[in-house]
């Protein structure tokens, strides 16, 4: 089953030379640069993000919000997780999914038992 993941891979890049200010129109082209990546999984295609870390010289591939099982609704409620069904098209994995609803007081510590 799939889960949210981030992969890191070192990059072999030559040292970049200092350049002057960008020519008119070049700056806008750089901002539109695509920072996504698509991969194939047994369930279908995923679209994730690439994040360049120039300081440590590596690229991180992020695939966010990927469900690990079918949603527990209807007849699946309160049952063991059921594997995903394959999908068609490209599933967007560039953002986190919804958070689980949390109701009630927050638990910060478990009381200790005394005998």
C-alpha positions as CSV (number, residue, x, y, z in Angstrom):
1,X,0.0,0.0,0.0
2,X,1.1,3.6,-0.6
3,X,1.9,6.2,2.0
4,X,3.0,9.8,1.9
5,X,6.8,9.9,1.3
6,X,9.7,12.2,0.4
7,X,12.7,10.8,-1.4
8,X,16.1,12.5,-1.5
9,X,18.7,11.9,-4.2
10,X,22.1,13.6,-4.5
11,X,22.7,15.5,-7.7
12,X,26.0,15.8,-9.6
13,X,25.9,19.4,-10.8
14,X,28.9,21.4,-12.0
15,X,29.6,24.6,-10.0
16,X,27.5,27.4,-11.4
17,X,29.2,30.7,-12.3
18,X,28.0,34.0,-11.0
19,X,25.7,35.6,-13.5
20,X,24.6,39.2,-13.9
21,X,21.0,40.3,-13.5
22,X,18.6,38.4,-15.8
23,X,17.7,39.8,-19.1
24,X,14.2,41.2,-19.5
25,X,11.7,38.3,-19.6
26,X,14.1,35.7,-18.3
27,X,13.0,36.1,-14.7
28,X,9.4,35.4,-15.5
29,X,10.4,32.2,-17.4
30,X,12.3,30.9,-14.4
31,X,9.2,31.5,-12.1
32,X,7.1,29.4,-14.4
33,X,9.6,26.5,-14.3
34,X,7.7,23.2,-13.6
35,X,8.7,21.7,-10.3
36,X,6.6,18.6,-10.6
37,X,7.4,15.0,-11.3
38,X,5.3,12.1,-12.4
39,X,5.9,8.4,-11.5
40,X,4.1,5.2,-12.2
41,X,2.9,3.0,-9.3
42,X,1.0,-0.4,-9.3
43,X,-2.1,1.7,-8.6
44,X,-1.6,4.4,-11.3
45,X,0.3,7.6,-12.0
46,X,1.2,10.1,-9.3
47,X,2.1,13.8,-9.7
48,X,4.5,15.0,-7.0
49,X,6.9,17.8,-6.3
50,X,10.6,18.3,-6.7
51,X,12.4,20.5,-4.2
52,X,16.0,21.5,-4.9
53,X,18.3,22.0,-1.9
54,X,21.2,23.9,-3.4
55,X,23.0,24.3,0.0
56,X,23.2,20.5,0.5
57,X,23.2,19.7,-3.2
58,X,20.3,17.3,-3.5
59,X,16.8,17.0,-4.9
60,X,13.8,15.9,-2.8
61,X,10.8,14.2,-4.4
62,X,7.6,14.7,-2.4
63,X,4.4,12.8,-2.9
64,X,1.8,14.1,-0.4
65,X,-1.7,13.0,0.6
66,X,-1.6,9.5,-0.9
67,X,-4.2,7.3,0.8
68,X,-3.0,3.9,2.0
69,X,-6.4,2.3,1.8
70,X,-9.9,2.9,0.6
71,X,-11.9,5.5,2.6
72,X,-13.7,3.8,5.6
73,X,-17.2,4.8,4.7
74,X,-20.4,2.8,4.2
75,X,-19.9,-0.9,4.5
76,X,-16.1,-0.3,5.2
77,X,-16.7,1.7,8.4
78,X,-15.1,0.0,11.5
79,X,-13.5,-2.7,9.3
80,X,-9.9,-3.5,8.5
81,X,-8.3,-1.3,5.8
82,X,-9.1,-2.4,2.2
83,X,-6.3,-1.9,-0.4
84,X,-6.7,0.9,-2.9
85,X,-8.2,0.2,-6.3
86,X,-6.1,1.2,-9.3
87,X,-7.0,4.6,-10.7
88,X,-6.9,6.0,-14.2
89,X,-5.2,9.3,-15.1
90,X,-2.7,11.1,-12.9
91,X,-3.5,11.5,-9.2
92,X,-2.4,14.9,-7.8
93,X,0.0,14.3,-4.8
94,X,1.3,17.8,-4.5
95,X,-0.7,18.7,-1.4
96,X,-1.5,17.1,2.0
97,X,-4.9,15.5,2.3
98,X,-7.6,16.5,4.8
99,X,-6.9,16.2,8.5
100,X,-8.8,13.8,10.7
101,X,-11.5,15.4,12.8
102,X,-10.6,15.5,16.5
103,X,-13.4,16.1,19.0
104,X,-13.1,16.4,22.7
105,X,-10.5,17.5,25.2
106,X,-6.9,17.2,24.1
107,X,-4.9,14.5,25.9
108,X,-1.4,15.8,26.9
109,X,-0.4,13.1,29.4
110,X,-1.5,9.7,30.5
111,X,-2.1,9.6,34.2
112,X,0.1,7.2,36.1
113,X,-1.4,4.4,38.1
114,X,-0.7,4.2,41.8
115,X,-1.1,1.1,43.9
